[in-house]
Amino acid sequence: MTLLDATVGEALTVLDESACDNLAATLARMGIHQGDMVRLIRRAPFQGPVLVEVLGSGIRVALGRGMAAKLLVTPVPS
C-alpha cells in the first residue's frame, strides 16, 4: 500500500521510495529511507499535505500527496 492509503496514527515501515530517482533523493534529504519506520500523524484537508514522523529520530515531515502516493509502506505488526 502507499502512504496515502495508510490510516492516521498507524506505524509503518518504508518498503520502497524508488518510484523515481528524484523522489528517493528528496526523501533521503528529508530523513526518510527504505526500511525506516514512520507514523502517519495527519492528513491536511482539501488535498493538502500529509504529516509523517520518522520513528527513532522524531523528525516530522510534511509530504505532498503526490509524493505520498508513490511511497510504498507496510504496517508494522503489533
N, CA, C and O atoms as a GROMACS GRO file, in nm:
protein
  312
    1MET      N    1   0.086  -0.118   0.000
    1MET     CA    2   0.000   0.000   0.000
    1MET      C    3   0.090   0.123   0.000
    1MET      O    4   0.208   0.114   0.030
    2THR      N    5   0.033   0.235  -0.034
    2THR     CA    6   0.109   0.360  -0.033
    2THR      C    7   0.082   0.436   0.096
    2THR      O    8  -0.012   0.405   0.170
    3LEU      N    9   0.165   0.534   0.123
    3LEU     CA   10   0.147   0.616   0.243
    3LEU      C   11   0.011   0.686   0.240
    3LEU      O   12  -0.049   0.709   0.345
    4LEU      N   13  -0.036   0.719   0.123
    4LEU     CA   14  -0.165   0.786   0.110
    4LEU      C   15  -0.281   0.695   0.151
    4LEU      O   16  -0.386   0.744   0.191
    5ASP      N   17  -0.263   0.565   0.141
    5ASP     CA   18  -0.367   0.468   0.178
    5ASP      C   19  -0.367   0.433   0.326
    5ASP      O   20  -0.462   0.370   0.375
    6ALA      N   21  -0.264   0.472   0.399
    6ALA     CA   22  -0.249   0.434   0.539
    6ALA      C   23  -0.348   0.508   0.629
    6ALA      O   24  -0.401   0.613   0.592
    7THR      N   25  -0.372   0.450   0.746
    7THR     CA   26  -0.462   0.508   0.845
    7THR      C   27  -0.383   0.603   0.935
    7THR      O   28  -0.269   0.575   0.970
    8VAL      N   29  -0.442   0.716   0.970
    8VAL     CA   30  -0.377   0.812   1.059
    8VAL      C   31  -0.347   0.743   1.192
    8VAL      O   32  -0.433   0.675   1.248
    9GLY      N   33  -0.225   0.762   1.243
    9GLY     CA   34  -0.182   0.703   1.368
    9GLY      C   35  -0.113   0.569   1.352
    9GLY      O   36  -0.058   0.516   1.448
   10GLU      N   37  -0.115   0.514   1.232
   10GLU     CA   38  -0.060   0.382   1.207
   10GLU      C   39   0.093   0.389   1.192
   10GLU      O   40   0.145   0.479   1.126
   11ALA      N   41   0.163   0.293   1.254
   11ALA     CA   42   0.308   0.281   1.237
   11ALA      C   43   0.334   0.199   1.112
   11ALA      O   44   0.269   0.097   1.088
   12LEU      N   45   0.430   0.243   1.032
   12LEU     CA   46   0.455   0.183   0.901
   12LEU      C   47   0.605   0.166   0.878
   12LEU      O   48   0.686   0.239   0.934
   13THR      N   49   0.639   0.069   0.795
   13THR     CA   50   0.777   0.053   0.751
   13THR      C   51   0.784   0.093   0.604
   13THR      O   52   0.701   0.051   0.523
   14VAL      N   53   0.884   0.175   0.570
   14VAL     CA   54   0.902   0.219   0.432
   14VAL      C   55   0.961   0.102   0.353
   14VAL      O   56   1.070   0.054   0.384
   15LEU      N   57   0.888   0.058   0.250
   15LEU     CA   58   0.933  -0.053   0.166
   15LEU      C   59   1.014  -0.004   0.047
   15LEU      O   60   1.122  -0.057   0.019
   16ASP      N   61   0.963   0.096  -0.022
   16ASP     CA   62   1.027   0.138  -0.146
   16ASP      C   63   0.995   0.284  -0.173
   16ASP      O   64   0.879   0.325  -0.175
   17GLU      N   65   1.102   0.362  -0.192
   17GLU     CA   66   1.085   0.503  -0.224
   17GLU      C   67   1.144   0.534  -0.362
   17GLU      O   68   1.170   0.650  -0.395
   18SER      N   69   1.165   0.429  -0.440
   18SER     CA   70   1.236   0.447  -0.567
   18SER      C   71   1.143   0.457  -0.687
   18SER      O   72   1.179   0.416  -0.797
   19ALA      N   73   1.023   0.511  -0.668
   19ALA     CA   74   0.930   0.528  -0.780
   19ALA      C   75   0.992   0.613  -0.890
   19ALA      O   76   0.964   0.594  -1.008
   20CYS      N   77   1.077   0.705  -0.850
   20CYS     CA   78   1.157   0.782  -0.945
   20CYS      C   79   1.282   0.827  -0.871
   20CYS      O   80   1.283   0.836  -0.748
   21ASP      N   81   1.388   0.856  -0.945
   21ASP     CA   82   1.516   0.893  -0.884
   21ASP      C   83   1.505   1.017  -0.798
   21ASP      O   84   1.564   1.024  -0.690
   22ASN      N   85   1.430   1.115  -0.845
   22ASN     CA   86   1.418   1.239  -0.770
   22ASN      C   87   1.346   1.217  -0.636
   22ASN      O   88   1.381   1.281  -0.537
   23LEU      N   89   1.248   1.130  -0.632
   23LEU     CA   90   1.174   1.103  -0.510
   23LEU      C   91   1.265   1.044  -0.404
   23LEU      O   92   1.263   1.087  -0.289
   24ALA      N   93   1.344   0.944  -0.442
   24ALA     CA   94   1.434   0.879  -0.346
   24ALA      C   95   1.534   0.980  -0.289
   24ALA      O   96   1.560   0.980  -0.169
   25ALA      N   97   1.589   1.063  -0.374
   25ALA     CA   98   1.687   1.163  -0.328
   25ALA      C   99   1.622   1.268  -0.239
   25ALA      O  100   1.680   1.307  -0.138
   26THR      N  101   1.504   1.312  -0.275
   26THR     CA  102   1.433   1.412  -0.194
   26THR      C  103   1.398   1.357  -0.057
   26THR      O  104   1.419   1.424   0.044
   27LEU      N  105   1.345   1.235  -0.052
   27LEU     CA  106   1.310   1.174   0.076
   27LEU      C  107   1.434   1.151   0.161
   27LEU      O  108   1.428   1.168   0.283
   28ALA      N  109   1.545   1.112   0.101
   28ALA     CA  110   1.669   1.092   0.175
   28ALA      C  111   1.715   1.222   0.240
   28ALA      O  112   1.761   1.221   0.354
   29ARG      N  113   1.702   1.332   0.169
   29ARG     CA  114   1.739   1.463   0.228
   29ARG      C  115   1.647   1.499   0.343
   29ARG      O  116   1.688   1.572   0.434
   30MET      N  117   1.523   1.451   0.340
   30MET     CA  118   1.428   1.477   0.447
   30MET      C  119   1.445   1.381   0.564
   30MET      O  120   1.385   1.401   0.670
   31GLY      N  121   1.526   1.276   0.546
   31GLY     CA  122   1.549   1.181   0.654
   31GLY      C  123   1.465   1.055   0.646
   31GLY      O  124   1.455   0.982   0.745
   32ILE      N  125   1.404   1.028   0.531
   32ILE     CA  126   1.321   0.909   0.514
   32ILE      C  127   1.392   0.815   0.416
   32ILE      O  128   1.418   0.852   0.301
   33HIS      N  129   1.422   0.692   0.464
   33HIS     CA  130   1.495   0.595   0.383
   33HIS      C  131   1.421   0.462   0.384
   33HIS      O  132   1.337   0.437   0.471
   34GLN      N  133   1.453   0.377   0.288
   34GLN     CA  134   1.396   0.243   0.284
   34GLN      C  135   1.430   0.170   0.413
   34GLN      O  136   1.544   0.173   0.458
   35GLY      N  137   1.330   0.105   0.474
   35GLY     CA  138   1.350   0.033   0.599
   35GLY      C  139   1.318   0.114   0.723
   35GLY      O  140   1.305   0.058   0.832
   36ASP      N  141   1.304   0.246   0.710
   36ASP     CA  142   1.269   0.331   0.825
   36ASP      C  143   1.126   0.306   0.869
   36ASP      O  144   1.040   0.270   0.788
   37MET      N  145   1.101   0.326   0.998
   37MET     CA  146   0.964   0.319   1.050
   37MET      C  147   0.912   0.461   1.063
   37MET      O  148   0.980   0.549   1.116
   38VAL      N  149   0.791   0.483   1.013
   38VAL     CA  150   0.727   0.615   1.018
   38VAL      C  151   0.586   0.599   1.073
   38VAL      O  152   0.529   0.490   1.073
   39ARG      N  153   0.530   0.710   1.120
   39ARG     CA  154   0.391   0.711   1.166
   39ARG      C  155   0.320   0.824   1.092
   39ARG      O  156   0.370   0.936   1.086
   40LEU      N  157   0.203   0.793   1.038
   40LEU     CA  158   0.122   0.895   0.973
   40LEU      C  159   0.052   0.976   1.083
   40LEU      O  160  -0.032   0.922   1.155
   41ILE      N  161   0.087   1.102   1.094
   41ILE     CA  162   0.035   1.188   1.200
   41ILE      C  163  -0.099   1.249   1.162
   41ILE      O  164  -0.195   1.244   1.239
   42ARG      N  165  -0.106   1.307   1.042
   42ARG     CA  166  -0.233   1.366   0.998
   42ARG      C  167  -0.234   1.391   0.849
   42ARG      O  168  -0.130   1.397   0.784
   43ARG      N  169  -0.354   1.406   0.798
   43ARG     CA  170  -0.377   1.446   0.658
   43ARG      C  171  -0.443   1.583   0.660
   43ARG      O  172  -0.545   1.602   0.726
   44ALA      N  173  -0.387   1.676   0.589
   44ALA     CA  174  -0.450   1.807   0.578
   44ALA      C  175  -0.573   1.795   0.489
   44ALA      O  176  -0.575   1.715   0.396
   45PRO      N  177  -0.675   1.875   0.517
   45PRO     CA  178  -0.796   1.868   0.434
   45PRO      C  179  -0.775   1.928   0.296
   45PRO      O  180  -0.677   1.998   0.270
   46PHE      N  181  -0.867   1.900   0.208
   46PHE     CA  182  -0.872   1.959   0.074
   46PHE      C  183  -0.746   1.933  -0.007
   46PHE      O  184  -0.688   2.024  -0.066
   47GLN      N  185  -0.702   1.806  -0.009
   47GLN     CA  186  -0.586   1.765  -0.089
   47GLN      C  187  -0.455   1.828  -0.042
   47GLN      O  188  -0.360   1.839  -0.120
   48GLY      N  189  -0.450   1.868   0.084
   48GLY     CA  190  -0.327   1.922   0.142
   48GLY      C  191  -0.227   1.812   0.171
   48GLY      O  192  -0.254   1.695   0.144
   49PRO      N  193  -0.112   1.848   0.227
   49PRO     CA  194  -0.007   1.750   0.252
   49PRO      C  195  -0.041   1.654   0.368
   49PRO      O  196  -0.135   1.676   0.443
   50VAL      N  197   0.039   1.548   0.378
   50VAL     CA  198   0.029   1.456   0.490
   50VAL      C  199   0.151   1.478   0.579
   50VAL      O  200   0.260   1.509   0.529
   51LEU      N  201   0.134   1.463   0.709
   51LEU     CA  202   0.241   1.482   0.805
   51LEU      C  203   0.282   1.346   0.859
   51LEU      O  204   0.199   1.272   0.910
   52VAL      N  205   0.411   1.314   0.847
   52VAL     CA  206   0.463   1.188   0.898
   52VAL      C  207   0.576   1.215   0.997
   52VAL      O  208   0.646   1.316   0.987
   53GLU      N  209   0.591   1.124   1.092
   53GLU     CA  210   0.701   1.130   1.187
   53GLU      C  211   0.790   1.010   1.163
   53GLU      O  212   0.742   0.897   1.153
   54VAL      N  213   0.920   1.034   1.153
   54VAL     CA  214   1.017   0.925   1.140
   54VAL      C  215   1.044   0.875   1.280
   54VAL      O  216   1.104   0.946   1.362
   55LEU      N  217   1.002   0.753   1.309
   55LEU     CA  218   1.018   0.698   1.443
   55LEU      C  219   1.167   0.671   1.467
   55LEU      O  220   1.238   0.625   1.377
   56GLY      N  221   1.211   0.699   1.584
   56GLY     CA  222   1.353   0.682   1.617
   56GLY      C  223   1.423   0.816   1.621
   56GLY      O  224   1.495   0.845   1.716
   57SER      N  225   1.402   0.899   1.519
   57SER     CA  226   1.466   1.030   1.517
   57SER      C  227   1.371   1.141   1.561
   57SER      O  228   1.414   1.247   1.605
   58GLY      N  229   1.240   1.116   1.548
   58GLY     CA  230   1.141   1.216   1.588
   58GLY      C  231   1.120   1.327   1.486
   58GLY      O  232   1.046   1.422   1.512
   59ILE      N  233   1.185   1.316   1.372
   59ILE     CA  234   1.169   1.417   1.267
   59ILE      C  235   1.027   1.410   1.212
   59ILE      O  236   0.976   1.301   1.185
   60ARG      N  237   0.963   1.526   1.197
   60ARG     CA  238   0.831   1.533   1.133
   60ARG      C  239   0.845   1.602   0.999
   60ARG      O  240   0.910   1.706   0.987
   61VAL      N  241   0.785   1.543   0.898
   61VAL     CA  242   0.798   1.591   0.761
   61VAL      C  243   0.661   1.598   0.697
   61VAL      O  244   0.581   1.505   0.709
   62ALA      N  245   0.633   1.708   0.629
   62ALA     CA  246   0.510   1.721   0.551
   62ALA      C  247   0.542   1.681   0.407
   62ALA      O  248   0.633   1.735   0.344
   63LEU      N  249   0.464   1.586   0.356
   63LEU     CA  250   0.482   1.539   0.219
   63LEU      C  251   0.358   1.571   0.137
   63LEU      O  252   0.246   1.554   0.185
   64GLY      N  253   0.379   1.616   0.016
   64GLY     CA  254   0.267   1.638  -0.074
   64GLY      C  255   0.201   1.505  -0.107
   64GLY      O  256   0.263   1.400  -0.097
   65ARG      N  257   0.076   1.511  -0.146
   65ARG     CA  258   0.002   1.388  -0.174
   65ARG      C  259   0.059   1.312  -0.293
   65ARG      O  260   0.048   1.190  -0.299
   66GLY      N  261   0.119   1.381  -0.386
   66GLY     CA  262   0.182   1.312  -0.500
   66GLY      C  263   0.299   1.226  -0.454
   66GLY      O  264   0.314   1.113  -0.500
   67MET      N  265   0.381   1.279  -0.365
   67MET     CA  266   0.493   1.202  -0.310
   67MET      C  267   0.441   1.087  -0.224
   67MET      O  268   0.492   0.975  -0.233
   68ALA      N  269   0.340   1.114  -0.141
   68ALA     CA  270   0.284   1.011  -0.054
   68ALA      C  271   0.223   0.896  -0.134
   68ALA      O  272   0.226   0.781  -0.090
   69ALA      N  273   0.170   0.927  -0.251
   69ALA     CA  274   0.108   0.824  -0.336
   69ALA      C  275   0.213   0.733  -0.399
   69ALA      O  276   0.178   0.624  -0.446
   70LYS      N  277   0.340   0.775  -0.402
   70LYS     CA  278   0.446   0.694  -0.462
   70LYS      C  279   0.530   0.621  -0.358
   70LYS      O  280   0.612   0.537  -0.394
   71LEU      N  281   0.510   0.651  -0.231
   71LEU     CA  282   0.590   0.591  -0.124
   71LEU      C  283   0.522   0.463  -0.074
   71LEU      O  284   0.417   0.469  -0.011
   72LEU      N  285   0.583   0.349  -0.101
   72LEU     CA  286   0.525   0.220  -0.062
   72LEU      C  287   0.562   0.188   0.082
   72LEU      O  288   0.678   0.197   0.122
   73VAL      N  289   0.461   0.149   0.161
   73VAL     CA  290   0.479   0.119   0.303
   73VAL      C  291   0.402  -0.008   0.339
   73VAL      O  292   0.316  -0.054   0.263
   74THR      N  293   0.435  -0.063   0.455
   74THR     CA  294   0.360  -0.176   0.509
   74THR      C  295   0.340  -0.153   0.658
   74THR      O  296   0.428  -0.097   0.723
   75PRO      N  297   0.225  -0.194   0.713
   75PRO     CA  298   0.201  -0.175   0.856
   75PRO      C  299   0.300  -0.255   0.940
   75PRO      O  300   0.340  -0.365   0.904
   76VAL      N  301   0.340  -0.196   1.053
   76VAL     CA  302   0.427  -0.266   1.148
   76VAL      C  303   0.339  -0.360   1.229
   76VAL      O  304   0.236  -0.318   1.282
   77PRO      N  305   0.377  -0.488   1.237
   77PRO     CA  306   0.295  -0.582   1.316
   77PRO      C  307   0.293  -0.541   1.463
   77PRO      O  308   0.395  -0.497   1.518
   78SER      N  309   0.179  -0.556   1.526
   78SER     CA  310   0.165  -0.517   1.667
   78SER      C  311   0.232  -0.615   1.759
   78SER      O  312   0.230  -0.597   1.881
   0.00000   0.00000   0.00000
